[in-house]
Amino acid sequence: MTEQLGLNSSASEDLLQRGYNRRDVGRIAAIFGTGALVASAGQPAWAAAPAKPANKLLLDSNECWIGPMPAGIAAASAILARCNRYEPGNERDDFIRAVMKADEVGHDWVSPWPGSSDPLSRSVVSFASPTRGIVTADPTFELAWDTAEWLGVPVRKVPLTADYRHDVKAMVAADPAAGLFYVCSPNNPTGTLTPLEDIAWLVKNKPAGAKVLVDEAYIHFSGTPSAATLLAQSEDVIVLRTFSKLFGMAGMRMGYALTHPANIAKMQRYDGDVLSGSLPLPSLVCATASLKQAALIAQRRREMQLNLAFVTAEVRRRGFQVLPSTANMFMVDWGGKPAKAMREAFRKQGVEIGRSWAIWPDRSRITVSSRAEMLAFLRALDRVRAG
Ligand SMILES: Cc1ncc(COP(=O)(O)O)c(C=O)c1O
């Protein structure tokens, strides 16, 4: 009966027992792409982004200014001719072994995904529910809270501290029944870090059974220690990584989760291991080869850091406040001008800047790109100021 909701029966029974209603189960099926029966019921707001204009300077999505690494392109190109097979070699296992080496974790603690958006939404479904909410910072990357709100899961949004860390004490106090704490470090949109000691404190002091999801989409840019070191201390830590940022592979859709095998099993039960188990081979091998490029990772980090220092100094020199950042984005405060109006003004100059957050309506997020694109951004800023 519950299979008609678009998920296998044990997954739907589990969701119903945890307080989701039948309509939610249908929506969850739609999130995971298995819900053909229910997909026509509507899209979540985050799935309905407008098409991007062509010929624009795109500084809105925190993508990398340059494409995949040459070793990754070579590996992806080489395997294309063998893509008549599902898995001609051990491509998925080779990827997991590269992650094991990079992150010093066991084989069963790695699950690959097509990007990190899916495991992020999936964590909300797997570990939160209408009776166990989520707690996030504000501002932060909204996918966890959007997914939760769409499913009727309670969301507590806790403002960042004055120095832009996650306020872990206030987060624990915000919901004693929470099922999931979302920590984004470096945070999107501020690019600021939450120290590992704060995250460790959260893991120690959170409600029993709740999970702490640490989203490290931007960590390669900051070069700081990963929360993966906390995995050995607690079964309740999940670390998410993506190849969409420093690795320049946003369109190839690769990412992974690091967590206790029991959590991986819970996250995979909605579709067996179909999505995690059948990733496109060019993306898999490109990611495997890229993970091994330590020198190039450091070089891209240095280049981004130089361009971040350059562009933020120039924006400050023009009289705007800029928040400190360690990642390929920064928040600029327009000094009383609404960020939405500034975005429109930049659009007229052929530049797509990032969005703003309701809690900070006068601040916009700008992606750090190549030196040439940062110079073009500054020229557009000067035209907007003059206009
Ligand atoms: C903090 C953060 N997490 C996750 C994602 C999802 O990215 P992807 O699905 O490409 O890995 C993004 C995308 O911008 C992000 O900023």
The ligand as an SDF file (V2000), in Angstrom:
LIG
                    3D

 16 16  0  0  0  0  0  0  0  0999 V2000
   27.3890   25.0100    1.5950 C   0  0  0  0  0  0  0  0  0  0  0  0
   26.9410   24.2460    0.4060 C   0  0  0  0  0  0  0  0  0  0  0  0
   26.6120   22.9680    0.5730 N   0  0  0  0  0  0  0  0  0  0  0  0
   26.1850   22.2290   -0.4570 C   0  0  0  0  0  0  0  0  0  0  0  0
   26.0530   22.7660   -1.7120 C   0  0  0  0  0  0  0  0  0  0  0  0
   25.5190   21.8910   -2.7990 C   0  0  0  0  0  0  0  0  0  0  0  0
   26.3710   21.8090   -3.8540 O   0  0  0  0  0  0  0  0  0  0  0  0
   26.5040   20.4890   -4.7550 P   0  0  0  0  0  0  0  0  0  0  0  0
   25.2070   19.7710   -4.7560 O   0  0  0  0  0  0  0  0  0  0  0  0
   26.8940   21.0090   -6.0770 O   0  0  0  0  0  0  0  0  0  0  0  0
   27.5780   19.6720   -4.1070 O   0  0  0  0  0  0  0  0  0  0  0  0
   26.3650   24.1120   -1.9260 C   0  0  0  0  0  0  0  0  0  0  0  0
   26.2090   24.7350   -3.2500 C   0  0  0  0  0  0  0  0  0  0  0  0
   26.4680   25.8740   -3.4840 O   0  0  0  0  0  0  0  0  0  0  0  0
   26.8260   24.8730   -0.8330 C   0  0  0  0  0  0  0  0  0  0  0  0
   27.1360   26.1540   -0.9560 O   0  0  0  0  0  0  0  0  0  0  0  0
  1  2  1  0
  2  3  1  0
  2 15  2  0
  3  4  2  0
  4  5  1  0
  5  6  1  0
  5 12  2  0
  6  7  1  0
  7  8  1  0
  8  9  2  0
  8 10  1  0
  8 11  1  0
 12 13  1  0
 12 15  1  0
 13 14  2  0
 15 16  1  0
M  END
$$$$
